[in-house]
Amino acid sequence: MKLLPLTNDFTFKAVFSKHEDVLLDLLNSFPDFQGKNQIASLKVLNPEIPKDMKFDKAIVLDIRAIDSQGNKFLIEMQASNQPFFSQRTLYYWSKCKFCK
């Protein structure tokens, strides 16, 4: 049986959005979340950011979460180089009332 890699969007969402403890371990493995910055708990939220206007682009993030300290996370899995990823991230942030 061949398994889908964790870098696949479907697999990433299925594993990390349904298993908050595994997502917590993943985030805490990054250097920015070591020591006193370690995340104690995490809640996965609805990844959809509704459109403000009729012609806006709908946004569905891989994972959107908030920790026990009120820090907010927009998590996107990128398996390959995305030339416009920084612009797309800025667009997501600008449309996300959750982030402000």
C-alpha positions as CSV (number, residue, x, y, z in Angstrom):
1,M,0.0,0.0,0.0
2,K,1.4,3.4,-1.0
3,L,0.8,6.2,1.5
4,L,0.5,9.9,0.6
5,P,3.3,12.1,1.8
6,L,2.7,14.7,4.6
7,T,3.5,17.4,2.0
8,N,0.3,16.6,0.2
9,D,-2.4,19.2,1.0
10,F,-5.1,16.5,1.7
11,T,-2.8,14.5,4.0
12,F,-1.4,17.5,5.8
13,K,-4.9,18.8,6.6
14,A,-6.1,15.4,7.6
15,V,-3.3,14.7,10.0
16,F,-2.6,18.1,11.5
17,S,-6.1,19.7,11.7
18,K,-7.7,16.6,13.3
19,H,-4.8,15.9,15.7
20,E,-4.0,19.1,17.6
21,D,-1.4,17.3,19.7
22,V,0.6,16.3,16.6
23,L,0.3,19.9,15.2
24,L,1.5,21.2,18.6
25,D,4.5,18.9,18.5
26,L,5.3,20.1,14.9
27,L,5.1,23.8,15.8
28,N,7.1,23.3,19.0
29,S,9.9,21.6,17.0
30,F,10.7,25.0,15.4
31,P,13.5,27.0,17.1
32,D,11.2,30.0,17.6
33,F,9.0,28.0,19.9
34,Q,11.7,26.6,22.2
35,G,12.1,27.3,25.9
36,K,9.8,30.0,27.3
37,N,8.2,30.4,23.8
38,Q,6.9,26.8,23.7
39,I,3.2,26.6,22.9
40,A,1.3,25.0,25.7
41,S,-2.0,24.3,23.9
42,L,-3.5,24.9,20.6
43,K,-7.0,25.0,19.0
44,V,-7.6,24.4,15.3
45,L,-10.1,26.8,13.8
46,N,-12.2,26.9,10.6
47,P,-9.6,27.4,7.8
48,E,-12.0,29.4,5.6
49,I,-11.7,33.2,5.4
50,P,-15.0,34.5,3.9
51,K,-15.1,37.0,1.0
52,D,-15.7,40.6,1.9
53,M,-17.1,41.5,-1.5
54,K,-18.6,39.7,-4.4
55,F,-15.5,39.7,-6.5
56,D,-13.0,38.9,-3.8
57,K,-11.1,35.6,-3.9
58,A,-12.2,33.0,-1.4
59,I,-9.4,31.8,0.9
60,V,-9.1,28.4,2.4
61,L,-6.0,28.0,4.5
62,D,-4.4,24.6,5.2
63,I,-4.7,25.3,9.0
64,R,-5.7,28.3,11.1
65,A,-5.1,28.0,14.8
66,I,-4.9,30.0,18.1
67,D,-2.8,29.1,21.2
68,S,-3.6,29.5,24.8
69,Q,-1.7,32.8,24.9
70,G,-3.9,34.3,22.1
71,N,-1.2,33.9,19.4
72,K,-2.7,33.2,16.0
73,F,-1.2,30.9,13.3
74,L,-1.9,30.7,9.6
75,I,-0.2,27.5,8.5
76,E,0.4,26.6,4.8
77,M,2.2,23.6,3.6
78,Q,4.4,24.3,0.5
79,A,6.1,21.3,-1.0
80,S,7.8,23.2,-3.8
81,N,9.1,26.7,-4.5
82,Q,6.2,29.1,-5.0
83,P,7.4,32.4,-6.6
84,F,4.4,34.4,-5.4
85,F,4.0,32.9,-2.0
86,S,5.1,36.0,-0.1
87,Q,2.5,38.1,-2.0
88,R,-0.2,35.4,-1.4
89,T,0.6,35.3,2.3
90,L,0.3,39.1,2.5
91,Y,-3.0,38.9,0.7
92,Y,-4.2,36.2,3.2
93,W,-3.1,38.3,6.2
94,S,-4.8,41.5,4.8
95,K,-8.1,39.6,4.4
96,C,-8.0,37.8,7.7
97,K,-9.9,39.6,10.4
98,F,-8.7,36.8,12.7
99,C,-5.1,38.0,12.3
100,K,-5.7,41.6,13.3
